[in-house]
């Protein structure tokens, strides 16, 4: 069921612009995906008794929630929209650091910027946490718990332990989350720059209110 379209009265036309369409924002969609992926990751790989569990989930939630709140507030305060969008960006940066710390503290590898797996995940355009999880599973199956396969003469290997398999999944899942966070942050950087430029150029609610009142006064009293 589609959300109802915002209703703007004729008297408010030019004063209260159409607003609240955050669900169509790519930044919100990716931030929400980061939230869903983080909830899944933390429930599987972070002890619920560890404060990091709640901190990561809350940082991810804040990213999506503040984009939505900023979009809703844009009708009467572009300044608030810009502020909340900045809060969303800061929350995702905090989340990024948490994932990086998770990898570093467990001596797991973080993908370099030029790693082809980053572009591969971005090209997948996943829209759900399940889709991301399936991609991680496929990637694990291709590379195996001992790293990328080679065409050299096969040798006898010991069966990888459940611990090593779990460790590999954690590494892949955390890096996949970092890729999505990087995409969301990039989108928000552009969104913030656009909001700032629009605010400087057109002002906010106060300027619109002054403009509307000035035009009304210019029309004179009704005949």
N, C-alpha and C positions, 0 to 999 in steps of 0.2 A: 504493500500500500504506500503510495507516494505521500510525502509531506504536503500539507496544504500550502498553496502559494501565499506569500505575504500580502496582506490587504493594506493598501495605502489610500486614504481618503483624499478627495480632491483638495480639501483645505490643507492637507499636509504635503501635497504634491510639490516637489522641489525642495522640501524641508526634510522629510523623512524618506531617504532613498530605500529601495529594495535591499534587504540585507538578510543575513542568516543562512546563506546558501553554502555553508561550510562543507556539507557532504560531497559537493562537487569539486572541492579543492583537492588537487593532487597531493598537496602537502598533508592535508588531514587524512586522506586515504592511506598514505604510506606511514604516517605517524600512528594511525590506528592499527595497522599491520604490525608495526614495531611493538606496540602494546601487547597484542595477541601472542606474538612470537615470544616476547619476554615472559609473559605469564606461563607459557608452556615450558620455556627453558628453565625458569626458576623452580617450578613444581617438580621438574625432573632432576635437575642437577645442583640445586642450592637447598641446603637444609632449611626448613621453615623456621627453625629456632634461631637461625642466623639473621641478624639485623639486615644483612645485605639483601636477603630475599625480599623483604618489604620495601626496602629503599629502591631496588631496581624496578619493582612493579609500580611503585608510586611515581618514580621519575618517568617511566614509560606512559603511565596514565596521564600525568601532567602534560606531556607533550601533546597528546590528542585533545584533551579537555580544554586547554588554553587556546588552541586554535579555534575550537567551536565557540568558546565564550567571547573571544575577540571578534569573531564574525558577527555574533549576535549584538555585541556592543557597538558595532560600527555605525549603526543608524544615528546615534546621538553623540558618539565620541570616537573619532578617528584616533585620538591620542590614546584612549584605552585599548583600542584594537591593536595599535602598534605596540603598546606595552605588553599586552597579553601574548602577542605573537612572539615577542622577544623572550618572554618567560618560557614559552613552548620550546623555543630554540635552545635556551639555557638548560632546560630539563633534559632534552635529548643529548646535549653535550655531557651532562652528568652521567646519563645512562651509558654513553659511549665509553667513558672512563671506567665505569664499573665493569663492563665487558673486557676492556683491555687489562684491567687489574686481575680479573678472573683468569685470563689466559696466562699472564705473566707469573702470578703467584703459584700456578700449577705447572709451570714450565711447558706450557702448550704453545704452539706456534701461531703467531698472528700473521695473516696474509699481508704481503706487501701490496702497495698500490697497483703495481703492474701485474699482479697475479691474474691469470686469465679466468679463474673461477669467479672473480668479482663481476667481470663483464658478462659471464655466462648467467649468473643469477639475475643480474639486472635485465638481461634480454628475456628472461623467463616471464617477467612481469607478473609475478605471483600476487594474488589478491587475498589469500587466506594463509593462516598459520599451517594448515594441513598441506597446502601446496609447497610451502617452504620446507616442511618436514620431509615430504616425499622427495624433494630435490636433494636434500642432505642424505637421505637413504640411498638414492641412486648414486650419488657421488661417492659415498662410502663403499658401495658395491663395486664401483669401477676401480677405485684405488686400493681397496682392501685396507685392513688395519695396519699393514706394514708399509704403506705408502704406494705410489704409482707402480703399476706392474711394468715389467720389462720383457723383452723378447729373448733374453739370454736363456741358456739351458736351465730348465727348472731344477731346483735342488730341494732336498728334503727339508721341510720346515716343521717346526713344532706348531701345534695348533695354538693360535693366539688365545690368551686368557680372556675371560669375560671382562676383567678389569681393563685390559688394553683396548678392547673393542669399545667399551663405555667411554674411555678416555678419548678415543678418536672421534666418537660421535659428539662429545662435548666440544671438542676443538672445532669441528666442522659447523656445529650449530651456533657456537659463539661467533665465529667469523661470518656466518651468514647474517646473523643479527647486526653485526657491525656494518656490513654492506648496506643493509636496509636503512640503518640509522644515518649513514653517510648520504644516502639519497634524500632522506627526509630533511636533513640539515641543509643540503644544497638547495632544495626547493624553498625552504624557509628563508634562507639568505636572500634569495631573489624576491620572495614575497615581501620581506621586510624592506628591502631597498625600494620596491615599487610603492609600498604604503608610505614610506618616508617622503618620496618624491611627490606623491599625490597630495600629501598633507601640506607640504611646502607650497605647492602650486595652487591648491584649491581651498586650503584651510579645513576647518572642521564644522561642527554643528553651530557654533557661535557665529561663524561667518555666513553660513547658509541662513540662519535665523535673521541676521541683519539684512541680508540681501532680499529675503522674502518680505520683510516688514517695510523695507524701503520701496519695493515695487508696489506694495499695496497702498502705501501712502500716496504714491504718485498717481494712482488711479482716481483719487478724490472720493468724496462721499457718494454713496449709491443714489441714483436718480429716483 
